Amino acid sequence: MFTTSSTVVGLRAFANNCGVPLAAQLDVQPSEDIPKVIRSPSPPRCRNCRAFWSQYCMVNLQRQMWHCACCGVGNISKSALANPDPTSYPELYNDTVEYRVLHQDGLQRPGARKHIVVAVDATMDAALLHNLQKAVLQTLESELEPDTLVSAIAFDGSVAVLDLASGRHQVPSLVLSGSTPLDQAGRDALAQQPGLVFSAEHRHCADRLAAALSSIRPFETDKPMRSRSRCLAVAVEAGLELLGKSVAGSQTLEPHAEGPHTLKHTGSQPQLAPGSRLLVFMGGPITKGPGTWPLDVVDGLEKPSKAQQKQMKEDEVHMIRLASAAGLLGVGIDVFLGAEAGVNIPLLAHLVDGSQGGQLHLQRGFGLSFGPALKACLSSCLGVRGTLDVFCSGGLRLAQCMGALDEQEKLGAPTSPPGPWLSPSACYVGNIVAGRGIVARFELTQDLPSSEPDKPSFAHLQVVLYYHDLRTSELVARVSSKRLEVVSRASQFLRSVNAPVAAIAAAKRLALDAHSSGALGGDPKKLESARLAVCAQVSLIAARLGKDVQVSSGLLGIGARKEKQWPTDLLPLAHGLYNLQRSRMLAAPLPPPHAVHPNE
């Protein structure tokens, strides 16, 4: 765990409004350096605030007593502290430890298998498609387990679900219309198609999968890449239908009363193994079927008419419901963009955000970085059914949790608590995905006494992540504790700021505020407000922490002008916020095409 600073200014008014958030970033990554601890019956917990003990607690092993670092209450833990040797307690020497207990019931219920669906855009040029096919086949061969179910889909103006069991030279397929959402006839065809098998175990169909993907030929035409027909939404529907059919019990995509499809499952709960994914590889924007927007509207060159606005709203709802369907199955939708061809990023964000750990990846040309990115995507799921809990000392409170949370705007009690020792700040986390860290932001509720030469003062933070480890079938509680010195001067605080972590925390908060305000829906005015909010954050930090620099001496001392200079120690923070302001997420304005600038 990393904090934005190793100190905190004791003045509440300054600490809460200096522009650099007081936050802790929990980096969810597998690590061999974190000590693994098994405590029977349970690790020491405070009887008052429920926090775990740590190296910052006052401990008397001879009397089996310790004082909580967060609330200061004394505790007696006779069974947990029976050994008087301090070297037998890694918690007393490490900021982060993992308490592990073998999960007796098993994480994957009988019949649960991982299922990977690959959907490839068949409108790509030869070079783009060659790089894609080579990297996908190599990664699937090295990363997939033998019993993993796989399916393959190709889409352009229609959707072709490829057969993975036939021994014929020509790969047969089921062709579905891409103009309208998947209807009942299409779902029935996917369920039962004589002579065709659309999902098979990787050990039995590795050669057929390679043949199926290699059968996708380059699109030979002079038509621009972004104008070629792509029915992405229907391909995603077909992929979700295949995933639903592989779930134990009856799972199907059925028509919603208002038109677009939503997932309705009957029988048992979804039992797809964690890590199941729908991988979509595309070379341009959606130009056919649901999600088709006029390209001039996507580029911001024209304003949509009322009829177009209504259709765009229906497309957004459709994408959100598809993402919800994937979320119910426990499936992540990952979209890889191989060409920078004016893709509708906000619409695709609706599709990936609502799924279980789905992401949007920009891989220009599917080059050298594409293979490692795809490998990380397939191996990203570390655990499931997680819970995040936070403890802090007096004078601090948890203000916001940001990151890999199902409900980012709300804090509430989890639906399935791992034990009776949860605080009111606990949050439920669906899948524990490597690389998707969690940020907990704190605020001061009162002024804190500052450190003195003979009497140091500290504030304590503790973040606990509970989850079920898929690799070892263990229940894990990753406990991270930090101690921050309370200082009285801004200069002391500035020297201790961890600028990269502060940039992550500030960017997450600004992005979440933009999402809450509806700016990511594509409204130009709201997007402009979100960009101005980033500028305001930069100005606030400069005003509170910058130094006055004289830029003009005036005439005879009259008219001298001073400006705030950005602190040099925080340049990574400024760079991070600048990149956020210019990012595609906020739809940063692009330069006009060649020969249309008024000065040319």
Number of C-alpha atoms within 10 A of each C-alpha: 18 18 25 24 22 19 22 28 27 25 19 17 13 15 20 16 13 18 20 26 22 25 25 26 22 20 14 18 14 11 7 7 8 14 17 16 18 14 14 9 9 13 16 20 18 22 14 13 18 17 28 23 24 28 18 19 16 15 20 14 17 11 13 17 15 22 19 24 26 26 17 16 13 16 18 18 17 13 14 15 23 12 14 13 10 14 10 11 16 18 25 16 14 15 19 22 23 21 19 22 19 14 14 9 9 13 21 14 11 9 12 16 21 23 28 26 24 21 26 27 26 25 27 26 15 13 11 18 26 17 17 22 16 15 20 19 16 13 17 19 15 9 13 20 13 13 14 17 23 27 26 25 28 25 28 23 21 20 28 23 26 25 24 28 19 15 11 8 10 10 19 20 20 16 16 24 18 23 18 13 22 23 14 12 10 16 18 10 13 20 15 11 12 7 9 17 19 22 24 21 19 23 15 14 20 18 13 21 24 19 15 23 23 15 15 20 14 16 17 10 10 6 9 9 18 20 15 20 22 28 26 31 28 24 29 27 22 25 27 26 23 26 27 27 17 22 23 17 15 15 23 21 23 17 16 12 8 7 10 19 21 23 23 15 19 11 9 11 14 19 20 23 22 24 26 25 30 26 25 22 26 25 28 24 28 27 21 22 21 23 25 22 21 16 18 12 14 19 15 15 10 11 13 17 10 9 8 14 13 11 17 19 12 17 21 20 18 23 26 23 21 26 29 22 25 31 22 18 26 22 30 28 28 26 21 22 21 24 20 15 14 13 19 21 19 19 23 22 21 22 29 24 20 24 27 29 27 24 19 17 16 14 19 16 19 25 13 12 12 21 20 12 15 20 18 15 22 19 13 19 23 19 25 21 19 24 26 24 23 23 25 22 19 15 15 20 18 17 14 17 28 20 19 21 23 18 15 16 13 12 17 11 17 19 10 10 16 17 7 7 15 21 15 13 18 20 26 24 21 20 26 29 21 18 15 17 18 22 26 22 21 20 18 22 14 14 15 21 17 18 15 11 6 6 7 12 17 20 22 18 23 24 24 24 23 26 24 26 22 19 10 15 18 20 22 26 23 21 23 23 27 21 21 16 19 23 22 18 13 16 12 14 19 22 14 14 21 19 22 18 21 27 23 19 27 25 21 18 19 20 23 18 16 21 18 12 14 14 24 24 20 18 13 16 10 18 22 16 16 23 24 13 17 20 14 13 19 18 15 16 20 21 17 16 20 19 14 14 12 12 11 13 12 10 8 7 9 9 10 12 13 13 14 17 14 20 16 11 14 22 14 16 25 22 14 17 22 16 11 20 23 15 13 14 19 25 22 15 13 10 7 10 7 7 8 8 9 6 5 6
